Amino acid sequence: MLHMRKLIVAAGLIFLFSAGAKAQELNAKVTVVTTRLNNIVNKNAFVTLQTALNNFLNNRKWTSDAFAPNEKIACNFLLNLEQTSELNVYSASLTIQAARPVFNTSYLSPIVNFKDDNVIFKYVEFQQLEYNENRVAGNDALVSNLTAVFAYYANLIIAFDYASFSLHGGDTYFLKAQNIVNNAPDGRGISGWRAFDGLRNRYWLVENMLNTRYSAMHDAYYNYYRLGMDKFYDDENAARAEMINVLNLLDKFNTDNPNTMINQFFFQGKGTELVKIFSKALPQDKARALELLPKLDITNAGKYKDELK
């Protein structure tokens, strides 16, 4: 699988791979936003935290595979902090975005675009961000929760990226993410790790991708990117026909498994891309896309109806 990823990234970025390269997998940019914190908080501490989180994601080896610098997975993390009543404890939302290169182009297609509203952690400036994938929960759950959340999404980004290049190619990293869920910190105010914390959280996202009843979602990711997006350079109409097949697959999946998190997750961030893909489609493909997209991606239903009519 990684070999196929190298070929596609190399073709897309006109890059010659060196077999000896050992760079880390992520090209992550972490931004910590403090506008919602009160003025008595030392906001310089969060400049330090931002640097530490960037180092945590970018300087760690998350896989055993060798990545060249230009093969790193482009991703962004926006941590928006809010005050709590407890000293040095912050609640936050975390927006995670990642993109995947498309064969023979410089275009990066969105593959992860998700906002997690259930982040709470304790932080004091210069505190070490410690993480051990085999023992996520530390002595202080609120301290270890921050690295657990970031490690979870790092593994998910890699998992979805790999799944787009090879059928079930991301399973190793979905399992690593599930291991983080199973060993997640547990304490007052911590949520998002358990089935009973809601219908759309960290637990359900990875559960959906490892649930054998939902294996069609692996087909959807692989077919959308590898058989659809990567084929546009060679044959636009054939690529769009494959995209229609993906929409048909997701329509059946949604009928058989209504209200799953993963179906909604798949479409987040793809609205503009899908409009561009189908705005130039053959009439029958455009009509089918207009029939399916508004009910599959309700958030962008109006966009599809306005721009694909």
C-alpha positions in Angstrom: 0.0 0.0 0.0 2.7 2.5 0.9 4.4 1.9 -2.4 1.2 2.9 -4.2 1.0 6.0 -2.1 4.6 6.9 -3.0 3.9 6.6 -6.7 0.8 8.8 -6.6 2.4 11.5 -4.4 5.5 11.5 -6.6 3.5 11.9 -9.7 1.3 14.6 -8.2 4.1 16.6 -6.7 6.8 15.8 -9.3 8.9 14.4 -6.6 11.8 11.9 -6.8 11.7 9.6 -3.7 14.8 8.6 -1.9 14.5 5.1 -0.4 16.6 6.2 2.6 14.3 8.9 3.8 13.0 8.4 7.3 10.9 11.5 7.8 7.8 11.5 10.0 4.4 11.0 8.5 2.5 14.3 9.3 2.9 17.8 8.0 0.7 19.2 10.8 0.0 22.8 11.7 -1.5 23.3 15.2 -3.1 26.6 16.1 -4.2 27.3 19.6 -6.9 30.1 19.9 -7.2 31.9 23.2 -9.7 34.7 22.4 -12.3 33.2 24.7 -10.0 33.1 27.7 -10.2 35.9 30.3 -7.5 38.5 30.7 -6.0 37.1 33.9 -4.7 34.1 32.1 -1.1 34.1 30.9 -1.6 33.7 27.2 2.1 33.2 26.6 1.6 29.8 28.0 -0.4 28.8 25.0 2.2 29.9 22.6 4.4 27.4 24.4 1.6 24.8 24.2 1.1 25.4 20.4 4.8 24.8 19.8 4.7 21.7 22.0 1.7 20.3 20.1 3.3 20.9 16.8 6.4 19.1 17.9 4.3 16.3 19.4 2.6 15.6 16.0 5.4 16.4 13.6 8.5 15.0 15.4 7.0 11.6 16.4 7.0 8.5 14.2 3.5 7.2 14.1 4.2 4.3 11.7 7.1 2.0 10.8 6.9 3.2 7.2 9.5 5.5 5.6 8.1 8.8 4.4 10.1 11.3 2.3 9.5 15.0 3.3 7.2 15.7 0.4 5.1 12.6 1.1 4.0 13.9 4.5 0.2 14.1 5.1 -1.0 17.7 5.1 -3.2 18.4 8.2 -4.4 21.2 10.4 -5.5 21.2 14.0 -7.4 24.2 15.5 -7.7 24.1 19.3 -10.1 26.8 20.5 -9.9 27.2 24.3 -12.5 28.2 26.8 -12.2 29.0 30.5 -13.4 26.6 33.2 -13.8 27.2 36.9 -10.8 25.0 37.8 -7.3 26.4 37.9 -5.2 25.5 34.7 -8.1 23.4 33.3 -9.5 24.3 29.9 -12.3 23.0 27.7 -11.9 23.3 24.0 -13.2 22.4 20.6 -10.7 20.8 18.2 -11.1 21.1 14.5 -9.2 18.5 12.5 -8.6 18.8 8.7 -6.5 16.6 6.5 -6.0 16.3 2.7 -4.9 13.7 0.3 -2.9 14.3 -3.0 -4.6 13.4 -6.2 -2.7 11.6 -8.9 -0.9 13.8 -11.5 -2.1 17.0 -10.0 -1.1 19.5 -7.3 -4.6 19.2 -5.9 -5.2 18.1 -2.3 -8.6 16.4 -1.7 -10.1 16.8 1.8 -10.3 13.4 3.6 -10.8 14.5 7.2 -12.8 17.6 8.3 -14.2 17.2 11.8 -14.9 19.3 14.8 -14.6 17.6 18.2 -16.4 19.7 20.9 -15.4 17.5 23.8 -11.8 18.3 24.7 -10.9 19.1 28.3 -7.4 19.1 29.7 -5.1 20.5 32.4 -2.0 22.5 31.3 0.7 24.5 33.0 3.3 26.3 30.8 6.3 24.1 29.9 4.5 20.9 31.1 5.8 17.9 29.1 3.3 16.4 26.7 3.9 12.7 27.5 2.3 9.9 25.6 2.7 6.1 25.5 0.4 4.3 23.1 0.3 1.2 25.3 -0.5 3.2 28.4 -2.4 6.4 27.5 -4.0 7.1 30.8 -1.5 8.8 33.2 -1.7 9.7 36.9 -3.6 12.9 36.1 -6.4 12.1 33.6 -6.9 15.8 32.7 -3.2 16.1 31.8 -3.0 12.9 29.7 -6.3 13.6 28.0 -4.8 16.2 25.7 -2.1 14.0 24.2 -4.6 11.1 24.0 -6.9 13.2 21.9 -4.1 14.4 19.6 -2.7 10.9 19.2 -6.1 9.5 18.4 -6.6 11.9 15.6 -3.0 11.5 14.3 -3.7 7.8 13.9 -7.1 8.4 12.3 -5.6 10.8 9.7 -3.0 8.1 8.8 -5.7 5.4 8.8 -8.1 7.3 6.4 -5.1 8.3 4.2 -3.9 4.7 3.9 -7.5 3.4 3.4 -7.8 5.7 0.3 -4.8 4.1 -1.3 -5.5 0.5 -0.5 -8.7 -1.4 0.4 -8.5 -1.8 4.2 -5.1 -0.3 4.1 -5.7 1.8 7.2 -6.9 -1.0 9.5 -3.7 -1.1 11.5 -4.1 2.6 12.4 -7.8 2.3 13.1 -6.9 -0.4 15.6 -4.3 1.9 17.1 -6.9 4.6 17.5 -9.3 2.1 19.0 -6.6 1.1 21.5 -6.4 4.8 22.5 -10.1 4.8 23.0 -10.0 1.6 25.2 -7.2 3.1 27.3 -8.4 6.6 27.4 -8.2 8.8 30.5 -11.3 8.7 32.6 -12.2 11.4 35.1 -14.5 14.3 35.9 -15.5 16.3 32.8 -13.7 14.0 30.3 -16.0 12.8 27.5 -16.0 11.6 23.9 -14.3 8.3 24.6 -17.3 6.2 25.5 -20.3 4.8 23.7 -22.7 6.6 26.1 -21.1 10.0 25.6 -23.2 10.6 22.5 -23.8 9.3 19.0 -21.0 11.2 17.3 -17.7 11.0 19.1 -14.3 9.4 19.1 -15.7 6.1 20.2 -18.3 5.8 17.4 -16.0 7.1 14.6 -13.4 4.3 15.0 -16.1 1.8 15.9 -17.8 2.4 12.6 -14.6 1.9 10.6 -13.8 -1.4 12.4 -17.4 -2.8 12.5 -17.5 -5.6 10.0 -21.2 -4.7 9.2 -20.0 -1.4 7.9 -17.2 -2.7 5.7 -18.8 -0.9 2.7 -17.3 2.3 4.0 -13.9 1.0 3.3 -15.0 0.4 -0.3 -16.4 4.0 -0.4 -13.1 5.5 0.7 -10.9 3.5 -1.6 -13.3 3.8 -4.6 -13.8 7.6 -4.1 -10.1 8.4 -4.0 -8.2 5.6 -5.8 -10.8 4.7 -8.5 -12.4 8.1 -8.8 -10.2 11.1 -7.9 -7.0 9.5 -9.1 -8.5 8.6 -12.5 -9.6 12.1 -13.4 -6.3 12.8 -15.2 -6.8 9.9 -17.5 -10.5 9.8 -18.1 -12.9 12.3 -16.5 -16.1 10.6 -17.5 -15.0 7.2 -16.2 -13.9 8.8 -13.0 -17.2 10.5 -12.5 -19.0 7.3 -13.3 -17.0 5.7 -10.4 -18.0 8.6 -8.2 -21.7 7.9 -9.0 -21.0 4.3 -8.0 -19.7 5.5 -4.7 -22.8 7.7 -4.1 -25.0 4.7 -4.9 -23.0 2.6 -2.5 -23.4 5.2 0.2 -27.1 5.6 -0.5 -27.6 1.9 0.1 -25.3 2.0 3.2 -27.3 4.8 4.6 -30.6 3.0 4.0 -29.3 -0.2 5.6 -27.6 1.7 8.5 -29.4 5.0 9.1 -27.8 7.7 11.3 -24.3 6.2 11.5 -21.6 8.7 12.3 -19.3 7.6 9.5 -21.7 8.4 6.7 -21.9 12.0 7.9 -18.2 12.1 8.5 -17.4 11.0 5.0 -19.0 14.1 3.4 -17.7 16.7 5.8 -15.5 19.1 3.8 -16.3 17.6 0.4 -19.2 19.9 -0.6 -17.2 22.3 -2.8 -15.3 19.4 -4.3 -18.4 17.4 -5.2 -20.0 20.4 -6.8 -16.9 20.9 -9.0 -16.8 17.2 -9.9 -20.4 17.0 -11.0 -21.0 20.5 -12.5 -19.2 19.2 -15.6 -20.7 15.7 -15.6 -22.6 14.0 -18.4 -26.4 14.9 -18.0 -27.3 11.5 -16.6 -24.5 11.5 -14.0 -25.3 15.1 -13.0 -29.0 14.2 -12.6 -28.1 11.2 -10.4 -25.7 13.2 -8.3 -28.4 15.9 -7.8 -30.8 13.2 -6.7 -28.4 11.6 -4.2 -26.2 14.3 -2.7 -28.9 16.4 -1.0 -30.1 13.4 1.0 -26.7 12.0 1.7 -25.1 15.3 2.7 -27.9 17.2 4.3 -25.7 20.0 5.5 -24.9 21.0 1.9 -28.2 20.1 0.4 -29.0 23.7 -0.6 -25.6 24.1 -2.2 -26.1 21.0 -4.4 -29.6 22.1 -5.4 -28.4 25.6 -6.4 -25.2 24.7 -8.1 -26.0 21.4 -9.9 -29.4 22.2 -11.3 
